[in-house]
Amino acid sequence: MDGSILEMKSQPNYPDAKHSDTYTIGMEFEDFVRDKCSEIGLILQRFSSFKYQLERGDGRLDEIKLDSRCTDTGRLSIEIAEKSKAANPSFVSSGIYADSDFWLYIQGNEHIIFIFPRNILKLLHKTGRYKEHELPTIKKFYLPMADALKYAAKVIPVDDVGKNLIA
C-alpha cells in the first residue's frame, strides 16, 4: 500500500472461468445479498480492498457465494477447495474451509438466499453423506435443496421461484 487516498483495487484473474466477468458477477451478487440481508436486520461488513480480502476474507462475519444454478439443479454446490487457474499444481482450502474467521456462509442466487452457520456445513460435509465433485479449478460437495432448507439458519426467498421452493 503506497498510502494514496485513492487506491485502485486490483481484480483477481481467473483465466479458466466460464465467463470473463466472473469476478464482477460475484461482486454484484454480494451487493445484492448484503442489501437483502439488511432488509431483515442483518448488516454484513465487507472488506473492499483486495489486500484485506486476501488477508481476512471478504468480511468478518460472512462468506458469500453465487450458485446461479441451484434453483435449477435442486442442490447447492458448497465450495471446499479452489485453484485460481487449472495449471496450478494443487488446490487450496476455500469456501467453508477458507483460512478466515467468518462464521456465516451465505449462498444462493437471485431467487433464494441461504444463510448457514459455517460449522454446520463443515459437519455435514464431514459426514461423507454428500457427493463431492471436482472441476479443474474447484472442489465442492452437493447439498440437496431439502437439506439446505433443513439446516440453514435463515432462508430468504427473493421472488416467487424462491417462495415456491420453501412452500
C-alpha distance (Angstrom), angle and dihedral (degrees) to the residues before:
residue distance angle dihedral
M1 . . .
D2 3.78 . .
G3 3.81 95.6 .
S4 3.79 95.4 -114.6
I5 3.80 116.2 149.6
L6 3.79 94.3 -129.3
E7 3.77 108.5 44.9
M8 3.80 117.8 175.4
K9 3.77 115.1 -126.6
S10 3.77 112.0 -130.1
Q11 3.76 116.7 -138.1
P12 3.78 120.1 -133.8
N13 3.77 115.4 -112.0
Y14 3.82 118.5 -123.9
P15 3.82 103.9 -179.4
D16 3.82 93.9 175.1
A17 3.82 96.8 49.0
K18 3.80 119.0 122.3
H19 3.80 91.0 -125.4
S20 3.80 126.9 40.0
D21 3.81 89.5 -139.7
T22 3.82 96.6 51.5
Y23 3.80 92.2 125.9
T24 3.82 93.4 50.9
I25 3.82 91.9 47.0
G26 3.80 89.7 51.8
M27 3.81 93.4 48.3
E28 3.80 91.4 49.9
F29 3.80 90.0 50.8
E30 3.81 90.0 50.6
D31 3.82 89.4 53.5
F32 3.82 89.7 48.6
V33 3.83 91.2 51.1
R34 3.79 93.9 45.6
D35 3.81 89.3 51.6
K36 3.84 92.9 48.7
C37 3.82 91.3 46.4
S38 3.80 91.2 50.8
E39 3.82 87.9 56.9
I40 3.82 88.8 63.6
G41 3.81 93.5 43.1
L42 3.81 98.0 -98.2
I43 3.80 107.7 128.3
L44 3.81 112.7 -165.7
Q45 3.81 120.4 -162.9
R46 3.79 117.2 -144.5
F47 3.77 130.0 -161.9
S48 3.79 108.6 -132.6
S49 3.78 102.4 -166.7
F50 3.77 120.6 81.7
K51 3.83 88.3 -134.2
Y52 3.81 93.8 59.6
Q53 3.79 92.1 41.8
L54 3.80 90.1 55.2
E55 3.80 93.5 44.5
R56 3.83 99.8 39.7
G57 3.79 108.4 11.3
D58 3.79 127.2 -110.1
G59 3.78 93.9 -56.9
R60 3.78 142.1 -6.9
L61 3.79 93.5 -112.8
D62 3.74 106.4 29.9
E63 3.77 155.7 28.9
I64 3.81 115.2 -151.4
K65 3.81 123.9 -158.9
L66 3.78 130.6 -176.6
D67 3.81 113.3 -135.5
S68 3.79 98.9 -178.5
R69 3.81 95.1 179.0
C70 3.83 100.2 43.7
T71 3.79 94.3 103.7
D72 3.82 90.1 50.0
T73 3.82 96.9 44.9
G74 3.80 97.2 39.3
R75 3.80 92.2 -129.1
L76 3.77 142.4 78.5
S77 3.80 119.9 -120.3
I78 3.80 103.1 -140.6
E79 3.81 112.9 -158.6
I80 3.80 117.7 -130.1
A81 3.85 103.8 163.0
E82 3.79 139.7 4.5
K83 3.79 148.2 -174.5
S84 3.79 121.8 -148.9
K85 3.82 87.2 -139.3
A86 3.79 133.0 12.4
A87 3.81 93.0 -119.9
N88 3.81 91.9 65.4
P89 3.81 109.1 109.0
S90 3.78 98.4 -130.1
F91 3.76 144.5 18.9
V92 3.79 123.1 -110.4
S93 3.78 124.9 -146.2
S94 3.79 111.8 -93.4
G95 3.77 141.8 148.3
I96 3.79 108.4 33.7
Y97 3.83 90.1 0.8
A98 3.82 96.7 47.8
D99 3.78 115.1 137.6
S100 3.79 93.4 -111.0
D101 3.79 137.0 102.1
F102 3.82 100.1 -120.5
W103 3.80 116.1 130.0
L104 3.82 103.8 -168.2
Y105 3.79 120.7 71.6
I106 3.79 111.4 -165.1
Q107 3.77 122.5 -169.6
G108 3.78 138.3 163.2
N109 3.76 142.5 87.6
E110 3.80 140.7 -102.5
H111 3.83 90.3 -60.7
I112 3.81 104.0 46.5
I113 3.79 139.1 10.3
F114 3.82 124.9 -155.9
I115 3.80 121.3 -159.3
F116 3.81 113.5 -161.6
P117 3.76 133.4 178.1
R118 3.80 101.2 -115.7
N119 3.81 92.7 -132.6
I120 3.82 91.1 58.6
L121 3.81 91.7 56.5
K122 3.81 90.6 48.2
L123 3.80 90.3 51.4
L124 3.81 92.0 47.6
H125 3.80 91.4 49.9
K126 3.81 92.7 48.6
T127 3.82 91.3 55.6
G128 3.81 88.3 74.2
R129 3.82 90.7 -138.0
Y130 3.78 94.3 117.6
K131 3.78 128.6 77.0
E132 3.80 115.7 -112.9
H133 3.79 123.6 -147.7
E134 3.79 130.9 -166.2
L135 3.79 128.3 -158.3
P136 3.82 125.4 177.8
T137 3.81 92.1 -88.3
I138 3.80 106.7 21.4
K139 3.80 142.6 45.5
K140 3.78 118.7 -159.5
F141 3.76 144.5 157.3
Y142 3.77 126.2 -132.6
L143 3.80 118.4 -120.5
P144 3.82 111.5 -167.2
M145 3.80 114.8 -126.0
A146 3.83 91.5 -116.3
D147 3.81 90.3 57.3
A148 3.81 91.7 43.4
L149 3.80 89.1 55.0
K150 3.81 90.5 46.7
Y151 3.82 98.5 48.4
A152 3.81 102.9 33.6
A153 3.78 114.8 107.1
K154 3.81 88.8 -145.4
V155 3.80 135.3 6.7
I156 3.78 120.4 -161.2
P157 3.81 113.5 -161.8
V158 3.80 105.6 -156.8
D159 3.80 100.6 -172.0
D160 3.81 142.0 -5.5
V161 3.82 92.1 -68.3
G162 3.81 90.0 56.9
K163 3.81 92.8 42.3
N164 3.81 90.6 53.1
L165 3.81 90.6 53.6
I166 3.78 92.8 58.2
A167 3.81 96.2 39.8
